[in-house]
Amino acid sequence: MKIDKIKVKRTSFEEFAEDYGLRLRIIERESPLGPMLKVDLVTDMEGRSISAIQGEGLTEDSAIADYRSRIANKTVTIVLSDPWYRAEVHVPFFSEGF
């Protein structure tokens, strides 16, 4: 049997986003508790989300922390500027930081 081993380096959330040219999108919406924030990472070209996963929180920090914990150790597909270029990327566990 063939076994594929993938070694994923531990990195910060910011470094991961910068490595793939991603930006953080924060959406504010009203809820019964007051303003609720949703967070995800998107590509620079057309603002495509890299995952259906979103973080939620009442503050930016709590929404980002929720997103970081939900997306860590998942595999996502990133579609870059050329629609024919797709990259499957394993999201690492993040080191300290943002």
Residue frames relative to the residue before (quaternion, step in Angstrom):
aa qw qx qy qz dx dy dz
M 1.0000 0.0000 0.0000 0.0000 0.00 0.00 0.00
K 0.3623 -0.7157 0.5590 0.2098 3.53 -1.05 0.85
I 0.1185 -0.7865 0.6045 0.0436 3.57 -0.93 0.91
D 0.2046 -0.7588 0.6086 0.1093 3.56 -0.85 1.02
K 0.1126 -0.7785 0.6154 0.0510 3.54 -0.80 1.04
I 0.0920 -0.7800 0.6181 0.0329 3.55 -0.89 0.96
K 0.1602 -0.7756 0.6041 0.0887 3.54 -0.72 1.05
V 0.1271 -0.7988 0.5874 0.0267 3.53 -0.65 1.16
K 0.3232 -0.7569 0.5346 0.1920 3.55 -0.70 1.08
R 0.4704 -0.6403 0.5251 0.3049 3.52 -1.16 0.64
T 0.0381 0.8009 -0.5918 0.0833 3.56 -0.84 0.99
S 0.5419 -0.5855 0.4630 0.3862 3.55 -1.24 0.12
F 0.6624 -0.4977 0.3898 0.4020 3.54 -1.30 0.40
E 0.6623 0.5148 -0.2997 0.4544 3.58 0.96 -0.92
E 0.6603 0.5059 -0.3119 0.4590 3.60 0.93 -0.87
F 0.6227 0.5380 -0.3396 0.4554 3.58 0.99 -0.81
A 0.6751 0.4926 -0.2899 0.4663 3.59 0.88 -0.97
E 0.6713 0.4966 -0.2983 0.4624 3.60 0.92 -0.89
D 0.6220 0.5644 -0.3418 0.4215 3.61 0.98 -0.82
Y 0.7831 0.3043 -0.1525 0.5205 3.60 1.05 -0.73
G 0.5039 -0.6850 0.4101 0.3297 3.60 1.24 0.28
L 0.3981 0.7244 -0.4661 0.3155 3.57 1.06 0.76
R 0.1766 -0.7597 0.6102 0.1389 3.55 -1.24 0.37
L 0.4872 -0.6593 0.4978 0.2831 3.52 -1.24 0.55
R 0.1282 -0.7772 0.6124 0.0671 3.59 -0.88 0.94
I 0.0921 -0.7792 0.6194 0.0265 3.55 -0.90 1.01
I 0.1052 -0.7891 0.6050 0.0171 3.56 -0.74 1.11
E 0.1778 -0.7802 0.5917 0.0975 3.58 -0.78 1.02
R 0.0520 0.7861 -0.6134 0.0559 3.56 -0.91 0.93
E 0.5166 -0.6415 0.4716 0.3150 3.55 -1.20 0.50
S 0.0080 -0.7654 0.6435 0.0006 3.55 -1.16 0.70
P 0.6882 -0.4646 0.3304 0.4487 3.62 -1.19 0.16
L 0.6755 0.4835 -0.2837 0.4790 3.60 1.20 -0.52
G 0.6489 -0.4420 0.3315 0.5232 3.59 1.27 -0.18
P 0.7728 -0.3065 0.2204 0.5101 3.58 -1.18 -0.38
M 0.1057 -0.7678 0.6306 0.0408 3.58 -0.96 0.94
L 0.2380 -0.7792 0.5662 0.1249 3.57 -0.94 0.90
K 0.1413 -0.7387 0.6525 0.0929 3.53 -1.15 0.78
V 0.1254 -0.8028 0.5827 0.0164 3.57 -0.99 0.90
D 0.1765 0.7551 -0.6286 0.0591 3.55 -1.17 0.67
L 0.4600 -0.6359 0.5319 0.3179 3.56 -1.32 0.17
V 0.0679 -0.8044 0.5902 0.0052 3.55 -0.95 0.91
T 0.5387 -0.5900 0.4814 0.3605 3.55 -1.27 0.40
D 0.5751 -0.6158 0.4171 0.3408 3.56 -1.13 0.58
M 0.6326 0.5936 -0.3467 0.3568 3.57 0.96 -0.81
E 0.8491 0.0115 0.0425 0.5263 3.58 0.45 -1.15
G 0.5264 -0.6637 0.3988 0.3512 3.55 1.22 0.26
R 0.2996 0.7553 -0.5237 0.2560 3.57 1.10 0.68
S 0.4251 -0.6818 0.5332 0.2648 3.54 -0.93 0.91
I 0.4114 -0.7191 0.4982 0.2557 3.61 -0.99 0.75
S 0.7964 0.1213 -0.0521 0.5902 3.58 1.24 -0.21
A 0.5156 -0.6097 0.4898 0.3500 3.56 -1.24 0.37
I 0.5300 0.6338 -0.3964 0.4003 3.56 1.29 -0.22
Q 0.0039 -0.7746 0.6324 -0.0083 3.55 -1.02 0.87
G 0.3481 -0.6962 0.5796 0.2412 3.52 -1.23 0.52
E 0.1320 -0.7905 0.5936 0.0730 3.55 -1.12 0.62
G 0.2043 0.7745 -0.5850 0.1274 3.55 -1.16 0.60
L 0.5627 -0.6009 0.4538 0.3411 3.53 -1.31 0.27
T 0.7502 0.2320 -0.1627 0.5974 3.59 1.27 -0.35
E 0.6535 -0.4993 0.3764 0.4265 3.58 -1.23 0.33
D 0.6665 0.5182 -0.3115 0.4362 3.58 0.86 -0.93
S 0.6908 0.4667 -0.2954 0.4666 3.60 0.89 -0.88
A 0.6378 0.5187 -0.3293 0.4644 3.62 1.05 -0.70
I 0.6577 0.4958 -0.3071 0.4768 3.59 0.99 -0.82
A 0.6443 0.5146 -0.3203 0.4663 3.60 0.96 -0.85
D 0.6389 0.5163 -0.3199 0.4721 3.59 1.01 -0.80
Y 0.6568 0.5101 -0.3063 0.4633 3.59 0.94 -0.88
R 0.6369 0.5370 -0.3250 0.4476 3.58 0.92 -0.92
S 0.6998 0.4635 -0.2861 0.4622 3.58 0.86 -0.91
R 0.6719 0.5089 -0.3028 0.4449 3.63 1.03 -0.68
I 0.7430 0.4215 -0.2369 0.4628 3.61 0.97 -0.79
A 0.5204 0.6569 -0.4146 0.3546 3.60 1.18 -0.46
N 0.8506 0.1435 -0.1540 0.4819 3.52 -1.13 0.90
K 0.5260 0.5784 -0.4354 0.4463 3.60 1.11 0.72
T 0.3584 -0.6844 0.5766 0.2658 3.58 -1.27 0.28
V 0.0530 -0.7987 0.5992 -0.0138 3.57 -0.83 1.06
T 0.3454 -0.7023 0.5772 0.2330 3.55 -1.26 0.42
I 0.1390 -0.7845 0.6017 0.0568 3.55 -0.76 1.05
V 0.1602 -0.7608 0.6246 0.0737 3.56 -0.79 1.08
L 0.2115 -0.8072 0.5419 0.1001 3.55 -0.52 1.18
S 0.8275 -0.2783 0.1539 0.4626 3.58 -1.32 -0.13
D 0.6973 0.3888 -0.2565 0.5448 3.58 0.99 -0.76
P 0.4227 -0.7424 0.4475 0.2646 3.66 -0.48 1.08
W 0.6395 0.5169 -0.3346 0.4602 3.58 1.21 -0.30
Y 0.6537 0.5009 -0.3220 0.4671 3.57 1.23 -0.23
R 0.0723 0.7683 -0.6289 0.0948 3.53 -0.61 1.19
A 0.0929 -0.7855 0.6096 0.0511 3.54 -1.03 0.75
E 0.2515 -0.7245 0.6185 0.1712 3.55 -0.90 0.92
V 0.0478 -0.8200 0.5683 -0.0486 3.52 -0.63 1.17
H 0.3005 -0.7197 0.5942 0.1967 3.54 -0.98 0.87
V 0.3149 -0.7520 0.5523 0.1740 3.57 -0.66 1.13
P 0.3665 -0.7552 0.4972 0.2194 3.60 -0.73 1.01
F 0.5393 -0.4779 0.5228 0.4556 3.50 -1.37 -0.10
F 0.3672 -0.7678 0.4832 0.2056 3.56 -0.83 0.92
S 0.4248 -0.6565 0.5578 0.2782 3.52 -1.15 0.71
E 0.7456 -0.3798 0.2767 0.4725 3.55 -1.27 0.00
G 0.4391 0.6749 -0.5188 0.2873 3.53 -1.20 0.46
F 0.8593 -0.1508 0.1422 0.4676 3.48 -1.37 -0.40
